[in-house]
Every structure is written in C-alpha cells, then in structure tokens.
Amino acid sequence: DLVNRYPPEQLPPALTGYIRDRTGYDYHHHAEVGSTNAAFVGEEVTDRFCVLGEAAEHIEKLQELAAAGVDQFNIYLMNGDEEDQLERYGREIIPASAGLAATA
C-alpha cells in the first residue's frame, strides 16, 4: 500500500485523501470482480490513478505520468486475461516507453 510505504508529503493529497476516507475498504479484495470495493473507485480516481484502454492509451498515459514526475508504476494483472496483458506490455508498451524518464 503506497500510503504505508511512502511519507505523506511524497504522495499526492488527492490519493492520500481518497485512501484515508475509504472506511470499510477491504484491501484483501482490492481487485476482485464484483467486490464491494468498486463503490470506492469513481471515474475521477480511475482517470487520475489508473492506466486503462488499448496499448496506445497506456503508452500515452505513461508519457503523461513521466512528464508529471512519476518514475514507477505497478501492473495489476487481475483482469482475467493476465497472460495476454503481460505479453502485450512486453511486446508493445514497454518498448514504446523504454526511453521515458520523469521530468517534473
């Protein structure tokens, strides 16, 4: 959990506030399909903290994040098609993102 790993001043207030306010969130069921945790994740959170869509959209978002100073991210392989997702990252997204560096 990012909030437990990093000092609060190193994290965006929108993220720490979102996590702090999620009373009842069960991290053990974080990515389960059909989990009640989905109620905690609105469009704003998804748009701000997730990389979604086709490979080109992932590459574009990773470029935006690097320009904003992000220098690491996680891939959550919990969508039911994990092998294909990982293969596409290796084949399309990582090579296209290899030269990215945080600039902010």
C-alpha positions as CSV (number, residue, x, y, z in Angstrom):
1,D,0.0,0.0,0.0
2,L,1.5,3.3,-1.1
3,V,0.3,5.2,1.9
4,N,2.1,2.9,4.3
5,R,5.3,2.7,2.2
6,Y,5.9,6.4,1.5
7,P,5.8,9.6,3.7
8,P,2.5,11.5,3.1
9,E,4.4,14.5,1.7
10,Q,5.7,12.4,-1.2
11,L,2.2,11.4,-2.3
12,P,-0.5,13.5,-4.0
13,P,-3.0,14.8,-1.5
14,A,-5.8,13.5,-3.8
15,L,-4.5,10.0,-3.3
16,T,-3.9,10.1,0.4
17,G,-7.3,11.8,1.0
18,Y,-9.1,9.2,-1.2
19,I,-7.5,6.3,0.7
20,R,-7.9,7.9,4.2
21,D,-11.6,8.4,3.5
22,R,-12.4,4.8,2.4
23,T,-13.8,3.4,5.7
24,G,-14.8,-0.2,5.2
25,Y,-12.4,-0.8,2.2
26,D,-11.1,-4.3,2.3
27,Y,-7.7,-4.4,0.6
28,H,-7.7,-8.2,0.6
29,H,-10.4,-7.9,-2.1
30,H,-8.8,-5.0,-3.9
31,A,-9.2,-6.2,-7.5
32,E,-11.9,-8.9,-7.2
33,V,-14.5,-8.7,-9.9
34,G,-17.8,-7.9,-8.2
35,S,-16.2,-6.7,-5.0
36,T,-18.0,-4.1,-2.9
37,N,-14.7,-2.2,-3.1
38,A,-15.8,-1.0,-6.6
39,A,-18.0,1.6,-4.8
40,F,-14.9,3.4,-3.6
41,V,-13.5,3.9,-7.1
42,G,-15.2,6.6,-9.1
43,E,-14.3,8.0,-12.5
44,E,-12.1,10.7,-11.1
45,V,-10.0,8.2,-9.2
46,T,-9.8,5.9,-12.2
47,D,-8.8,8.7,-14.6
48,R,-6.2,10.1,-12.2
49,F,-4.6,6.9,-10.9
50,C,-5.2,4.2,-13.4
51,V,-3.9,3.3,-16.9
52,L,-6.7,1.8,-18.9
53,G,-7.6,1.0,-22.5
54,E,-5.7,-0.1,-25.5
55,A,-1.9,-0.2,-25.8
56,A,-1.7,3.2,-27.4
57,E,-3.7,4.7,-24.5
58,H,-1.4,3.0,-22.0
59,I,1.7,4.5,-23.7
60,E,0.1,8.0,-23.9
61,K,-0.8,7.9,-20.2
62,L,2.6,6.6,-19.2
63,Q,4.1,9.5,-21.2
64,E,1.9,12.0,-19.3
65,L,2.8,10.4,-16.0
66,A,6.5,10.6,-16.7
67,A,6.2,14.3,-17.7
68,A,4.4,14.8,-14.3
69,G,7.4,13.2,-12.5
70,V,6.1,9.7,-12.0
71,D,9.1,7.3,-12.1
72,Q,7.4,3.9,-11.2
73,F,4.1,2.1,-11.6
74,N,2.5,-1.2,-10.9
75,I,0.8,-3.5,-13.3
76,Y,-2.1,-5.2,-11.7
77,L,-2.7,-8.5,-13.5
78,M,-6.1,-9.2,-12.1
79,N,-8.4,-8.8,-15.1
80,G,-9.0,-12.4,-16.1
81,D,-6.7,-12.2,-19.1
82,E,-3.4,-11.8,-17.3
83,E,-1.1,-13.7,-19.7
84,D,-2.3,-11.6,-22.7
85,Q,-2.0,-8.4,-20.7
86,L,1.6,-9.2,-19.7
87,E,2.5,-10.3,-23.2
88,R,1.2,-7.0,-24.7
89,Y,3.1,-5.0,-22.1
90,G,6.3,-6.8,-23.1
91,R,5.6,-6.6,-26.8
92,E,4.1,-3.1,-27.2
93,I,4.1,-0.9,-24.2
94,I,7.4,-1.4,-22.5
95,P,9.4,-1.0,-25.8
96,A,7.5,2.2,-26.6
97,S,8.0,3.5,-23.1
98,A,11.7,2.5,-22.6
99,G,13.1,6.0,-23.1
100,L,10.6,7.7,-20.7
101,A,12.1,9.5,-17.7
102,A,10.4,11.5,-15.1
103,T,10.9,15.2,-15.9
104,A,9.0,17.1,-13.2
